Amino acid sequence: MIRVDAVWLAVAPLDMRCGTESALARVVNVFGAARPHHAYLFANRRANRMKVLVHDGIGVWLAARRLNSGKFVWPRDTGATVTLSRAHFDALVLGLPWQRIGEAGIITVL
């Protein structure tokens, strides 16, 4: 439905009460700009809620996801941002350990 060429993840938590304008301002502050066809992911402190902002070239879309149990596997020890592949993104939104996905899309246990 919406073309997404790149997915970016912000490590710092976001207040889930923020709306589209506040989320867009955070994207500009963290990533430098909101690029067309890029998705930007944010989570709250507990990592059980996520917001995704997508710039489609004309306007912006803001979506939210909440897990009823558990939490998203969110990085803590990396820099301010992380880029994700489509396979990593698909695993992340399901609450799976996306960092362990191999080249063939197989999740490995260490």
C-alpha positions in Angstrom: 0.0 0.0 0.0 2.8 2.4 0.9 6.2 2.1 -0.8 9.0 1.8 1.8 12.6 1.7 0.5 14.4 1.9 3.9 13.5 1.3 7.5 15.2 3.2 10.3 15.0 2.5 14.0 15.6 5.1 16.7 17.0 3.7 19.9 15.9 6.5 22.2 12.3 6.1 23.6 9.5 8.2 22.3 6.5 9.5 24.3 3.6 7.5 22.7 1.2 10.4 23.4 2.9 12.5 20.6 1.1 13.0 17.4 2.2 13.3 13.8 3.8 16.7 14.1 5.8 15.8 17.2 6.9 12.4 15.7 7.9 14.2 12.5 9.9 16.7 14.5 11.6 13.8 16.3 12.5 12.2 13.0 14.1 15.4 11.8 16.0 15.8 15.0 17.3 12.2 15.2 17.7 11.3 11.5 18.4 14.8 10.0 15.4 14.7 7.6 12.3 12.7 6.7 13.2 11.2 3.4 10.5 10.1 0.9 9.7 6.3 1.0 11.5 5.8 4.3 10.0 4.5 7.5 11.1 5.6 11.0 10.4 3.4 14.0 10.2 4.5 17.7 9.3 2.6 20.9 8.3 3.7 24.4 10.5 3.1 27.4 8.9 -0.3 28.2 9.2 -1.3 24.5 5.6 -2.7 24.4 4.4 0.1 22.1 5.8 1.2 18.7 5.1 4.1 16.4 6.1 4.1 12.7 6.2 7.3 10.7 6.4 6.9 6.9 7.0 9.7 4.4 5.3 8.7 1.1 6.6 11.6 -0.9 3.5 13.7 -0.6 2.6 13.5 3.2 3.3 11.4 6.2 1.6 8.4 7.7 1.8 7.6 11.5 0.9 4.1 12.7 1.0 2.6 16.2 1.3 -1.0 17.4 0.9 -2.3 20.9 1.8 -5.8 22.1 -0.7 -7.3 24.6 2.0 -9.3 26.2 5.8 -9.2 26.0 7.7 -6.4 24.4 9.5 -5.6 21.2 13.2 -6.5 21.0 14.6 -3.0 21.0 18.4 -2.3 20.9 19.8 -0.5 23.9 23.6 -0.5 23.4 23.9 0.8 19.9 24.2 4.3 18.6 21.2 6.6 18.0 19.8 4.8 15.0 19.8 1.4 13.3 18.8 0.5 9.7 16.7 -2.6 9.3 16.1 -5.0 6.4 12.6 -6.0 5.5 13.1 -9.4 7.2 14.3 -7.7 10.3 11.3 -5.3 10.3 8.8 -8.1 9.8 10.3 -10.0 12.8 10.5 -6.9 15.0 6.8 -6.0 14.6 5.9 -9.6 15.6 8.1 -9.3 18.8 10.6 -11.8 17.5 14.4 -11.6 18.1 15.1 -9.8 14.8 18.8 -9.4 15.5 19.2 -13.2 15.1 17.7 -13.5 11.6 20.2 -15.0 9.2 20.6 -14.5 5.5 17.9 -17.0 4.6 15.4 -15.5 7.1 16.1 -18.2 9.6 16.1 -17.2 13.3 19.1 -18.8 15.0 19.5 -19.3 18.8 22.9 -18.7 20.3 
